[in-house]
Amino acid sequence: MVRSKDTETIAWIKKGAQQGNVLAQFNLGGAYLKGNGVSRDTIEAYKWLFLAADNGHNDARAICNALAKKMDAGAVVKAQELANNWQVDFSKTSKWRR
């Protein structure tokens, strides 16, 4: 059961992650990995951790590597595709924010 405080916290973390904040991406990935405030989803977890790792977060990189060993290869590919698509969309929209 997701409590309302958890829902509010996750909403703020998601907002930061979607704006490219590396710490928010890491925290959102961890939330999906553990099912804290969101439904547990290893593909979404990997996606956000992959993005955080790509932005230089070393702990996210280590967790991604460990998670990839536990996931089906197809799931890892799907998560990486989602992350890459997010990066393309973010780079398009972030140009308008400058």
C-alpha positions in Angstrom: 0.0 0.0 0.0 1.4 3.4 -1.0 0.8 6.1 1.6 -0.1 9.6 0.5 3.1 11.1 1.9 5.1 8.6 -0.2 3.1 9.6 -3.2 3.9 13.3 -2.7 7.6 12.5 -2.1 7.8 10.4 -5.3 6.0 13.1 -7.3 8.7 15.6 -6.3 11.5 13.1 -7.0 10.0 12.3 -10.4 9.8 16.0 -11.2 13.5 16.5 -10.5 14.5 13.3 -12.4 12.5 14.4 -15.4 14.3 17.7 -15.3 17.7 15.9 -15.4 18.7 16.1 -11.8 21.1 13.2 -11.3 20.4 12.7 -7.6 16.7 12.6 -8.3 17.3 10.1 -11.1 19.3 7.9 -8.7 16.6 8.2 -6.0 13.8 7.4 -8.4 15.7 4.4 -9.7 16.1 3.2 -6.1 12.4 3.7 -5.4 11.4 1.6 -8.3 14.0 -1.0 -7.4 12.6 -1.3 -3.8 9.0 -0.4 -4.5 9.2 2.6 -2.2 6.3 4.9 -3.0 5.8 3.2 -6.4 5.1 -0.3 -7.7 8.3 -2.3 -7.9 9.5 -2.2 -11.5 13.1 -3.4 -12.3 12.9 -2.0 -15.9 12.0 1.5 -14.6 14.6 1.2 -11.9 17.3 0.3 -14.4 16.2 3.1 -16.7 16.6 5.8 -14.1 19.7 4.3 -12.5 21.2 4.1 -16.1 20.5 7.7 -16.6 22.0 8.7 -13.3 25.1 6.6 -14.1 25.3 8.2 -17.5 25.3 11.6 -15.7 28.3 10.5 -13.5 26.7 8.9 -10.5 29.1 6.1 -9.5 26.8 4.3 -7.1 24.1 4.2 -9.8 26.7 2.7 -12.2 27.5 -0.1 -9.7 23.9 -0.8 -9.0 23.1 -1.0 -12.7 25.9 -3.4 -13.3 24.7 -5.7 -10.4 21.1 -5.3 -11.5 21.9 -6.2 -15.1 23.3 -9.6 -13.9 20.0 -10.4 -12.3 17.8 -9.2 -15.1 16.8 -11.0 -18.3 18.9 -9.6 -21.2 15.8 -8.5 -23.1 14.7 -6.5 -20.0 18.1 -4.7 -19.9 17.9 -3.9 -23.6 14.3 -2.5 -23.1 15.4 -0.4 -20.1 18.4 1.0 -22.0 16.1 1.8 -25.0 13.7 3.7 -22.6 16.7 5.6 -21.1 18.1 6.5 -24.6 14.6 7.6 -25.8 14.3 9.7 -22.6 17.7 11.3 -23.3 16.7 12.2 -26.9 13.5 13.7 -25.8 15.2 15.6 -22.9 17.8 17.0 -25.2 15.1 18.3 -27.6 13.1 19.9 -24.9 16.0 21.3 -22.8 17.2 23.4 -25.8 13.9 25.3 -25.5 14.5 25.9 -21.8 17.8 27.8 -22.2 
